[in-house]
Amino acid sequence: MNSLAFLLEYINKPRSTGALLPSSQKLAERMTEAIDFQTADFIIEYGPGTGVFTEKLIKKRRVGTRILLIEQNEVFSRLLKDKYGHVKDLVIVNGSAETTSYYMKKYGFKRADYILSGLPFASIPSGAADFILSETASILGSEGKFITFQYTLLKKGLFERYFSVLHISREYMNLPPAYVLACTNGERNESFGSKRISG
């Protein structure tokens, strides 16, 4: 069902969906390995799609950690609500990452420790991408981490405009293979689980 939903949405909205298939479990592990689940109080996920990363977040988080899912696609948003609408301390909104600050205030999120992103920045208009990343950096401050994946490193320079440290790893067990970028404005820390590669 997840794969079919992704394929249909890719056919209908290729620029916003960004992929033919949902992310793999291996990529989900890679995306969440940089998170300290013992200390994380608030986690946001941009563009969760069918919930591959969401599932990992729910399973790994400690009791009391709140998660905010922001999904712009109506089909995926309904699917997420069907799957996770009953889950405690999990908020699902059908909206844009550009309005994250609004949703944080609405649902009582004072800050975010981590923001995971499945957004296809390569196909997002530059103005919107800049706004999202500017808001993301502001929400996270100097200690929070932004974790995203991209199929190429064409937008590496874009992320470097808003974050001082990028740790980049490659996950080959995904179709197509993906780069995972873990970004922070804090001090350089090699605890992201993977070696840093050049772009």
VOTOR-36536 format. One record per atom (N, C-alpha, C): atom name; x negated, y negated, z. Coordinates in Angstrom, 3 decimals. Layout:
atomo; x; y; z
CA; X; Y; Z;
...
***
This chain:
atomo; x; y; z
N; -0.831; 1.207; 0.000;
CA; 0.000; 0.000; 0.000;
C; -0.867; -1.260; 0.000;
N; -1.889; -1.299; 0.849;
CA; -2.760; -2.470; 0.904;
C; -3.443; -2.735; -0.426;
N; -3.965; -1.659; -1.051;
CA; -4.665; -1.802; -2.328;
C; -3.710; -2.253; -3.426;
N; -2.505; -1.705; -3.432;
CA; -1.522; -2.094; -4.434;
C; -1.107; -3.544; -4.255;
N; -0.883; -3.945; -3.018;
CA; -0.498; -5.329; -2.739;
C; -1.596; -6.283; -3.193;
N; -2.841; -5.914; -2.930;
CA; -3.965; -6.757; -3.343;
C; -4.038; -6.872; -4.852;
N; -3.877; -5.741; -5.547;
CA; -3.958; -5.740; -7.003;
C; -2.866; -6.617; -7.607;
N; -1.643; -6.490; -7.094;
CA; -0.532; -7.280; -7.618;
C; -0.740; -8.769; -7.372;
N; -1.235; -9.111; -6.189;
CA; -1.471; -10.514; -5.884;
C; -2.636; -11.068; -6.699;
N; -3.642; -10.221; -6.966;
CA; -4.760; -10.665; -7.797;
C; -4.275; -10.958; -9.214;
N; -3.390; -10.111; -9.725;
CA; -2.843; -10.323; -11.075;
C; -2.041; -11.616; -11.115;
N; -1.242; -11.863; -10.060;
CA; -0.387; -13.046; -10.019;
C; -1.144; -14.321; -9.659;
N; -2.120; -14.200; -8.729;
CA; -2.839; -15.385; -8.232;
C; -4.326; -15.063; -8.081;
N; -5.033; -14.880; -9.196;
CA; -6.434; -14.450; -9.124;
C; -7.356; -15.430; -8.411;
N; -7.128; -16.730; -8.548;
CA; -8.033; -17.713; -7.939;
C; -7.931; -17.725; -6.422;
N; -6.708; -17.568; -5.901;
CA; -6.538; -17.619; -4.451;
C; -6.745; -16.268; -3.784;
N; -6.531; -15.173; -4.527;
CA; -6.720; -13.846; -3.938;
C; -8.197; -13.477; -3.925;
N; -8.879; -13.704; -5.049;
CA; -10.334; -13.599; -5.060;
C; -10.904; -12.217; -5.260;
N; -10.100; -11.154; -5.134;
CA; -10.635; -9.801; -5.284;
C; -9.543; -8.859; -5.760;
N; -9.979; -7.804; -6.442;
CA; -9.027; -6.798; -6.916;
C; -8.597; -5.848; -5.803;
N; -9.487; -5.611; -4.832;
CA; -9.235; -4.626; -3.778;
C; -9.506; -5.237; -2.415;
N; -8.858; -4.700; -1.366;
CA; -9.174; -5.154; -0.012;
C; -10.626; -4.846; 0.335;
N; -11.155; -5.551; 1.310;
CA; -12.532; -5.313; 1.759;
C; -12.650; -3.921; 2.378;
N; -13.857; -3.356; 2.316;
CA; -14.097; -2.027; 2.859;
C; -14.279; -2.066; 4.376;
N; -14.187; -0.899; 5.005;
CA; -14.437; -0.783; 6.437;
C; -15.881; -1.154; 6.767;
N; -16.799; -0.838; 5.868;
CA; -18.206; -1.180; 6.086;
C; -18.395; -2.696; 6.120;
N; -17.705; -3.388; 5.219;
CA; -17.803; -4.848; 5.217;
C; -17.151; -5.419; 6.473;
N; -16.062; -4.809; 6.899;
CA; -15.410; -5.258; 8.125;
C; -16.338; -5.113; 9.323;
N; -17.085; -4.024; 9.379;
CA; -18.056; -3.835; 10.459;
C; -19.140; -4.899; 10.399;
N; -19.617; -5.176; 9.188;
CA; -20.672; -6.168; 9.002;
C; -20.178; -7.562; 9.408;
N; -18.932; -7.856; 9.094;
CA; -18.366; -9.163; 9.406;
C; -18.176; -9.377; 10.903;
N; -17.950; -8.311; 11.638;
CA; -17.659; -8.450; 13.067;
C; -18.850; -8.143; 13.966;
N; -19.980; -7.724; 13.401;
CA; -21.115; -7.338; 14.237;
C; -21.799; -8.535; 14.887;
N; -21.553; -9.728; 14.372;
CA; -22.169; -10.924; 14.951;
C; -21.354; -11.505; 16.105;
N; -20.218; -10.897; 16.414;
CA; -19.334; -11.417; 17.449;
C; -19.654; -10.777; 18.795;
N; -19.791; -11.598; 19.815;
CA; -19.921; -11.103; 21.184;
C; -18.507; -11.013; 21.759;
N; -17.919; -9.846; 21.672;
CA; -16.528; -9.671; 22.084;
C; -16.339; -9.761; 23.598;
N; -17.421; -9.660; 24.345;
CA; -17.310; -9.765; 25.794;
C; -17.141; -11.211; 26.253;
N; -17.545; -12.153; 25.430;
CA; -17.445; -13.564; 25.822;
C; -16.454; -14.355; 24.970;
N; -16.031; -13.811; 23.853;
CA; -15.139; -14.550; 22.948;
C; -13.747; -14.710; 23.556;
N; -13.300; -15.955; 23.643;
CA; -11.952; -16.248; 24.139;
C; -10.974; -16.528; 23.003;
N; -11.472; -17.211; 21.961;
CA; -10.609; -17.591; 20.852;
C; -11.297; -17.274; 19.528;
N; -10.595; -16.547; 18.667;
CA; -11.123; -16.194; 17.345;
C; -10.086; -16.584; 16.299;
N; -10.546; -17.206; 15.225;
CA; -9.675; -17.570; 14.115;
C; -10.108; -16.791; 12.881;
N; -9.147; -16.366; 12.100;
CA; -9.465; -15.725; 10.821;
C; -8.744; -16.451; 9.700;
N; -9.535; -16.949; 8.745;
CA; -8.984; -17.561; 7.545;
C; -8.754; -16.472; 6.493;
N; -7.599; -16.471; 5.882;
CA; -7.347; -15.583; 4.758;
C; -7.511; -14.115; 5.085;
N; -6.796; -13.612; 6.098;
CA; -6.957; -12.204; 6.485;
C; -6.442; -11.196; 5.455;
N; -5.667; -11.653; 4.481;
CA; -5.185; -10.729; 3.446;
C; -4.313; -9.633; 4.023;
N; -4.728; -8.388; 3.851;
CA; -3.945; -7.260; 4.362;
C; -4.396; -6.813; 5.750;
N; -5.391; -7.496; 6.329;
CA; -5.738; -7.235; 7.727;
C; -6.890; -6.294; 7.989;
N; -7.792; -6.101; 7.038;
CA; -8.924; -5.191; 7.241;
C; -9.835; -5.689; 8.362;
N; -10.173; -6.980; 8.328;
CA; -11.000; -7.543; 9.403;
C; -10.188; -7.701; 10.685;
N; -8.917; -8.049; 10.523;
CA; -8.025; -8.222; 11.674;
C; -7.980; -6.969; 12.529;
N; -7.908; -5.834; 11.882;
CA; -7.839; -4.553; 12.602;
C; -9.065; -4.383; 13.494;
N; -10.228; -4.733; 12.980;
CA; -11.464; -4.630; 13.768;
C; -11.435; -5.600; 14.943;
N; -10.966; -6.812; 14.696;
CA; -10.899; -7.805; 15.765;
C; -10.007; -7.337; 16.901;
N; -8.868; -6.776; 16.546;
CA; -7.916; -6.310; 17.560;
C; -8.512; -5.165; 18.375;
N; -9.173; -4.244; 17.696;
CA; -9.735; -3.078; 18.381;
C; -10.926; -3.427; 19.258;
N; -11.729; -4.412; 18.832;
CA; -12.973; -4.710; 19.540;
C; -12.826; -5.773; 20.626;
N; -11.827; -6.604; 20.550;
CA; -11.708; -7.715; 21.496;
C; -11.426; -7.197; 22.904;
N; -11.773; -8.017; 23.886;
CA; -11.432; -7.692; 25.268;
C; -10.029; -8.205; 25.564;
N; -9.454; -7.733; 26.636;
CA; -8.117; -8.173; 27.034;
C; -8.143; -9.679; 27.300;
N; -7.198; -10.391; 26.725;
CA; -7.103; -11.830; 26.935;
C; -7.656; -12.671; 25.807;
N; -8.459; -12.084; 24.939;
CA; -8.973; -12.834; 23.789;
C; -7.825; -13.112; 22.823;
N; -7.675; -14.368; 22.447;
CA; -6.596; -14.759; 21.539;
C; -7.120; -14.855; 20.109;
N; -6.278; -14.473; 19.169;
CA; -6.631; -14.482; 17.751;
C; -5.577; -15.263; 16.978;
N; -6.031; -16.143; 16.109;
CA; -5.154; -16.904; 15.231;
C; -5.449; -16.521; 13.792;
N; -4.449; -16.012; 13.090;
CA; -4.585; -15.644; 11.676;
C; -3.905; -16.708; 10.825;
N; -4.624; -17.236; 9.843;
CA; -4.060; -18.236; 8.940;
C; -4.117; -17.685; 7.525;
N; -2.957; -17.332; 6.992;
CA; -2.869; -16.710; 5.667;
C; -1.927; -17.524; 4.779;
N; -2.469; -18.034; 3.665;
CA; -1.680; -18.886; 2.777;
C; -0.747; -18.089; 1.870;
N; -1.129; -16.872; 1.516;
CA; -0.329; -16.047; 0.615;
C; 0.909; -15.511; 1.347;
N; 2.082; -15.783; 0.830;
CA; 3.324; -15.395; 1.510;
C; 3.482; -13.880; 1.612;
N; 3.090; -13.161; 0.554;
CA; 3.200; -11.702; 0.569;
C; 2.315; -11.107; 1.651;
N; 1.065; -11.549; 1.702;
CA; 0.142; -11.051; 2.725;
C; 0.588; -11.471; 4.124;
N; 1.120; -12.677; 4.243;
CA; 1.577; -13.165; 5.542;
C; 2.706; -12.292; 6.083;
N; 3.646; -11.930; 5.231;
CA; 4.747; -11.049; 5.655;
C; 4.219; -9.671; 6.037;
N; 3.258; -9.179; 5.256;
CA; 2.666; -7.877; 5.549;
C; 1.980; -7.889; 6.916;
N; 1.241; -8.969; 7.195;
CA; 0.550; -9.095; 8.484;
C; 1.550; -9.144; 9.638;
N; 2.641; -9.866; 9.443;
CA; 3.647; -9.957; 10.503;
C; 4.326; -8.616; 10.742;
N; 4.521; -7.853; 9.678;
CA; 5.091; -6.507; 9.834;
C; 4.138; -5.602; 10.608;
N; 2.837; -5.726; 10.330;
CA; 1.839; -4.850; 10.960;
C; 1.471; -5.278; 12.374;
N; 1.347; -6.597; 12.574;
CA; 0.763; -7.081; 13.824;
C; 1.651; -8.054; 14.608;
N; 2.883; -8.226; 14.159;
CA; 3.773; -9.179; 14.825;
C; 4.027; -8.859; 16.288;
N; 3.846; -7.591; 16.665;
CA; 4.106; -7.167; 18.043;
C; 2.872; -7.272; 18.941;
N; 1.721; -7.555; 18.361;
CA; 0.459; -7.527; 19.107;
C; 0.348; -8.751; 20.022;
N; 0.005; -8.510; 21.267;
CA; -0.116; -9.576; 22.257;
C; -1.326; -10.465; 21.951;
N; -1.186; -11.755; 22.243;
CA; -2.269; -12.738; 22.072;
C; -2.758; -12.819; 20.627;
N; -1.845; -12.579; 19.689;
CA; -2.159; -12.691; 18.261;
C; -1.102; -13.570; 17.608;
N; -1.548; -14.651; 16.965;
CA; -0.646; -15.579; 16.294;
C; -0.888; -15.499; 14.797;
N; 0.186; -15.361; 14.021;
CA; 0.089; -15.273; 12.560;
C; 0.853; -16.427; 11.944;
N; 0.186; -17.217; 11.110;
CA; 0.869; -18.328; 10.450;
C; 0.685; -18.225; 8.947;
N; 1.735; -18.599; 8.235;
CA; 1.667; -18.685; 6.781;
C; 1.318; -20.129; 6.450;
N; 0.035; -20.395; 6.252;
CA; -0.401; -21.761; 6.018;
C; -1.818; -21.796; 5.490;
N; -2.373; -22.999; 5.415;
CA; -3.695; -23.206; 4.829;
C; -4.754; -23.437; 5.895;
N; -5.972; -23.001; 5.609;
CA; -7.098; -23.255; 6.506;
C; -7.369; -24.750; 6.639;
N; -6.898; -25.535; 5.697;
CA; -7.076; -26.984; 5.777;
C; -6.316; -27.598; 6.949;
N; -5.317; -26.895; 7.454;
CA; -4.512; -27.424; 8.566;
C; -4.765; -26.643; 9.856;
N; -5.967; -26.098; 9.991;
CA; -6.310; -25.301; 11.177;
C; -6.153; -26.098; 12.467;
N; -6.596; -27.340; 12.478;
CA; -6.500; -28.159; 13.690;
C; -5.055; -28.303; 14.148;
N; -4.146; -28.446; 13.202;
CA; -2.717; -28.550; 13.532;
C; -2.226; -27.278; 14.215;
N; -2.593; -26.127; 13.660;
CA; -2.137; -24.858; 14.243;
C; -2.776; -24.607; 15.604;
N; -4.009; -25.033; 15.766;
CA; -4.654; -24.879; 17.065;
C; -3.898; -25.652; 18.142;
N; -3.513; -26.888; 17.820;
CA; -2.757; -27.689; 18.785;
C; -1.372; -27.092; 19.027;
N; -0.743; -26.644; 17.961;
CA; 0.603; -26.097; 18.075;
C; 0.655; -24.875; 18.979;
N; -0.372; -24.026; 18.888;
CA; -0.358; -22.779; 19.650;
C; -1.303; -22.785; 20.850;
N; -1.817; -23.957; 21.200;
CA; -2.591; -24.088; 22.424;
C; -4.013; -23.568; 22.362;
N; -4.618; -23.583; 21.181;
CA; -6.028; -23.208; 21.043;
C; -6.865; -24.465; 21.232;
N; -7.628; -24.555; 22.296;
CA; -8.415; -25.758; 22.554;
C; -9.734; -25.762; 21.788;
N; -10.240; -24.578; 21.476;
CA; -11.494; -24.473; 20.723;
C; -11.545; -23.080; 20.121;
N; -12.544; -22.843; 19.303;
CA; -12.735; -21.508; 18.737;
C; -14.176; -21.084; 18.954;
N; -14.372; -19.845; 19.356;
CA; -15.718; -19.306; 19.521;
C; -16.247; -18.757; 18.197;
N; -15.346; -18.195; 17.414;
CA; -15.725; -17.609; 16.128;
C; -14.623; -17.883; 15.112;
N; -15.035; -18.146; 13.881;
CA; -14.099; -18.222; 12.768;
C; -14.596; -17.289; 11.680;
N; -13.786; -16.292; 11.339;
CA; -14.088; -15.382; 10.236;
C; -13.317; -15.847; 9.014;
N; -13.910; -15.696; 7.851;
CA; -13.250; -16.162; 6.642;
C; -13.316; -15.155; 5.509;
N; -12.161; -14.918; 4.911;
CA; -12.087; -14.125; 3.693;
C; -11.762; -14.999; 2.498;
N; -11.920; -16.315; 2.660;
CA; -11.568; -17.239; 1.580;
C; -12.585; -17.182; 0.440;
N; -12.112; -17.197; -0.803;
CA; -13.022; -17.177; -1.968;
C; -13.515; -18.582; -2.292;
N; -14.552; -19.047; -1.583;
CA; -15.007; -20.419; -1.759;
C; -15.462; -20.717; -3.180;
N; -15.847; -19.697; -3.922;
CA; -16.282; -19.921; -5.308;
C; -15.146; -20.423; -6.191;
N; -13.905; -20.171; -5.786;
CA; -12.771; -20.598; -6.606;
C; -11.900; -21.655; -5.927;
N; -12.323; -22.121; -4.748;
CA; -11.589; -23.182; -4.063;
C; -12.072; -24.531; -4.590;
N; -11.175; -25.460; -4.917;
CA; -11.603; -26.798; -5.380;
C; -12.575; -27.426; -4.392;
N; -13.568; -28.126; -4.909;
CA; -14.656; -28.619; -4.066;
C; -14.179; -29.504; -2.921;
N; -13.199; -30.354; -3.179;
CA; -12.685; -31.225; -2.127;
C; -12.077; -30.441; -0.984;
N; -11.294; -29.418; -1.318;
CA; -10.662; -28.583; -0.295;
C; -11.715; -27.784; 0.465;
N; -12.700; -27.250; -0.256;
CA; -13.761; -26.463; 0.389;
C; -14.545; -27.323; 1.376;
N; -14.869; -28.550; 0.975;
CA; -15.589; -29.466; 1.862;
C; -14.770; -29.777; 3.106;
N; -13.489; -30.016; 2.920;
CA; -12.631; -30.344; 4.059;
C; -12.532; -29.177; 5.029;
N; -12.346; -27.968; 4.490;
CA; -12.238; -26.771; 5.336;
C; -13.514; -26.574; 6.146;
N; -14.661; -26.696; 5.493;
CA; -15.927; -26.464; 6.190;
C; -16.237; -27.569; 7.193;
N; -15.873; -28.796; 6.860;
CA; -16.065; -29.895; 7.805;
C; -15.230; -29.670; 9.063;
N; -13.966; -29.272; 8.875;
CA; -13.084; -28.971; 10.004;
C; -13.608; -27.779; 10.799;
N; -14.090; -26.788; 10.087;
CA; -14.614; -25.580; 10.730;
C; -15.789; -25.916; 11.634;
N; -16.730; -26.696; 11.111;
CA; -17.900; -27.077; 11.903;
C; -17.493; -27.879; 13.130;
N; -16.495; -28.733; 12.973;
CA; -16.023; -29.552; 14.089;
C; -15.352; -28.687; 15.157;
N; -14.532; -27.754; 14.722;
CA; -13.814; -26.872; 15.652;
C; -14.781; -25.998; 16.442;
N; -15.823; -25.517; 15.789;
CA; -16.778; -24.601; 16.418;
C; -17.811; -25.323; 17.278;
N; -18.122; -26.571; 16.941;
CA; -19.138; -27.298; 17.688;
C; -20.516; -26.683; 17.506;
N; -21.364; -26.824; 18.507;
CA; -22.753; -26.374; 18.388;
C; -22.950; -24.914; 18.764;
N; -21.956; -24.306; 19.416;
CA; -22.143; -22.937; 19.905;
C; -21.330; -21.894; 19.143;
N; -20.277; -22.306; 18.491;
CA; -19.448; -21.344; 17.776;
C; -20.096; -20.859; 16.496;
N; -19.575; -19.776; 15.951;
CA; -20.141; -19.182; 14.732;
C; -19.067; -19.034; 13.655;
N; -19.469; -19.343; 12.439;
CA; -18.626; -19.173; 11.264;
C; -19.188; -18.007; 10.453;
N; -18.347; -17.019; 10.179;
CA; -18.796; -15.822; 9.460;
C; -17.920; -15.641; 8.227;
N; -18.550; -15.600; 7.075;
CA; -17.803; -15.460; 5.831;
C; -18.512; -14.472; 4.915;
N; -17.806; -13.987; 3.908;
CA; -18.464; -13.166; 2.895;
C; -18.173; -13.753; 1.531;
N; -19.143; -13.594; 0.645;
CA; -19.023; -14.067; -0.729;
C; -19.652; -13.017; -1.644;
N; -19.203; -12.971; -2.877;
CA; -19.748; -11.978; -3.809;
C; -21.032; -12.455; -4.480;
N; -21.290; -13.747; -4.434;
CA; -22.546; -14.300; -4.940;
C; -23.041; -15.338; -3.918;
N; -24.255; -15.854; -4.138;
CA; -24.786; -16.900; -3.267;
C; -24.722; -18.278; -3.933;
N; -23.834; -18.411; -4.892;
CA; -23.704; -19.677; -5.604;
C; -23.308; -20.819; -4.665;
N; -22.560; -20.494; -3.604;
CA; -22.084; -21.525; -2.684;
C; -22.941; -21.628; -1.421;
N; -24.113; -21.007; -1.425;
CA; -24.992; -21.058; -0.257;
C; -25.294; -22.507; 0.153;
N; -25.567; -23.343; -0.826;
CA; -25.868; -24.742; -0.547;
C; -24.699; -25.473; 0.101;
N; -23.481; -25.081; -0.259;
CA; -22.288; -25.687; 0.340;
C; -22.241; -25.410; 1.838;
N; -22.497; -24.170; 2.232;
CA; -22.477; -23.822; 3.656;
C; -23.617; -24.517; 4.399;
N; -24.751; -24.681; 3.726;
CA; -25.898; -25.332; 4.364;
C; -25.647; -26.817; 4.622;
N; -24.665; -27.385; 3.955;
CA; -24.316; -28.780; 4.206;
C; -23.666; -28.967; 5.575;
N; -23.043; -27.900; 6.072;
CA; -22.266; -28.021; 7.302;
C; -22.826; -27.220; 8.474;
N; -23.748; -26.306; 8.190;
CA; -24.325; -25.479; 9.247;
C; -25.840; -25.440; 9.088;
N; -26.543; -25.543; 10.204;
CA; -28.000; -25.642; 10.152;
C; -28.686; -24.291; 10.035;
N; -28.004; -23.223; 10.452;
CA; -28.610; -21.897; 10.425;
C; -27.712; -20.931; 9.664;
N; -28.278; -20.279; 8.671;
CA; -27.555; -19.253; 7.929;
C; -28.322; -17.945; 8.004;
N; -27.655; -16.900; 8.451;
CA; -28.223; -15.559; 8.403;
C; -27.433; -14.799; 7.342;
N; -28.134; -14.293; 6.353;
CA; -27.468; -13.677; 5.208;
C; -27.850; -12.212; 5.115;
N; -26.860; -11.352; 4.998;
CA; -27.102; -9.926; 4.808;
C; -26.255; -9.444; 3.636;
N; -26.538; -8.255; 3.156;
CA; -25.827; -7.722; 1.987;
C; -25.156; -6.416; 2.376;
N; -23.905; -6.280; 2.013;
CA; -23.193; -5.018; 2.244;
C; -22.881; -4.395; 0.888;
N; -23.572; -3.287; 0.617;
CA; -23.402; -2.616; -0.679;
C; -22.198; -1.683; -0.702;
N; -21.738; -1.260; 0.477;
CA; -20.597; -0.345; 0.547;
C; -19.291; -1.128; 0.514;
N; -19.116; -1.840; -0.583;
CA; -17.916; -2.638; -0.817;
C; -17.812; -2.846; -2.318;
N; -16.601; -2.961; -2.827;
CA; -16.412; -3.181; -4.262;
C; -15.797; -4.555; -4.488;
N; -16.566; -5.481; -5.091;
CA; -18.005; -5.386; -5.372;
C; -18.818; -5.593; -4.100;
N; -20.138; -5.297; -4.145;
CA; -20.999; -5.582; -2.992;
C; -20.882; -7.051; -2.597;
N; -21.047; -7.316; -1.302;
CA; -20.817; -8.677; -0.811;
C; -21.957; -9.159; 0.074;
N; -22.165; -10.462; 0.064;
CA; -23.082; -11.107; 1.001;
C; -22.279; -11.562; 2.212;
N; -22.817; -11.342; 3.392;
CA; -22.202; -11.844; 4.621;
C; -23.065; -12.982; 5.147;
N; -22.459; -14.124; 5.350;
CA; -23.173; -15.303; 5.839;
C; -22.666; -15.629; 7.238;
N; -23.551; -15.565; 8.213;
CA; -23.222; -15.924; 9.593;
C; -23.854; -17.276; 9.868;
N; -23.030; -18.267; 10.153;
CA; -23.474; -19.652; 10.202;
C; -23.248; -20.254; 11.583;
N; -24.192; -21.074; 12.006;
CA; -24.067; -21.750; 13.290;
C; -24.843; -23.061; 13.252;
N; -24.506; -23.957; 14.158;
CA; -25.270; -25.181; 14.318;
C; -26.153; -25.113; 15.545;
N; -26.176; -23.952; 16.197;
CA; -27.021; -23.758; 17.363;
C; -28.432; -23.396; 16.954;
N; -29.224; -22.948; 17.912;
CA; -30.601; -22.587; 17.615;
C; -30.654; -21.266; 16.863;
N; -31.733; -21.102; 16.117;
CA; -31.897; -19.886; 15.324;
C; -31.917; -18.670; 16.234;
N; -31.147; -17.671; 15.871;
CA; -31.000; -16.479; 16.694;
C; -30.939; -15.284; 15.773;
N; -31.807; -14.336; 15.979;
CA; -31.874; -13.188; 15.075;
C; -30.988; -12.021; 15.526;
N; -29.970; -12.303; 16.298;
CA; -29.127; -11.232; 16.848;
C; -27.907; -10.952; 15.996;
N; -27.971; -11.290; 14.713;
CA; -26.824; -11.077; 13.853;
C; -26.740; -9.661; 13.305;
N; -27.671; -8.817; 13.664;
CA; -27.557; -7.416; 13.309;
C; -28.174; -7.029; 11.985;
N; -28.574; -7.981; 11.199;
CA; -29.138; -7.681; 9.896;
C; -30.268; -8.657; 9.601;
N; -31.187; -8.259; 8.780;
CA; -32.279; -9.149; 8.431;
C; -31.769; -10.307; 7.588;
N; -32.482; -11.400; 7.638;
CA; -32.132; -12.559; 6.842;
C; -32.762; -12.399; 5.475;
N; -31.983; -12.641; 4.437;
CA; -32.538; -12.537; 3.092;
C; -32.472; -13.904; 2.434;
N; -33.304; -14.136; 1.485;
CA; -33.301; -15.433; 0.816;
C; -32.242; -15.444; -0.254;
N; -31.790; -16.643; -0.570;
CA; -30.746; -16.776; -1.587;
C; -31.335; -17.084; -2.931;
***
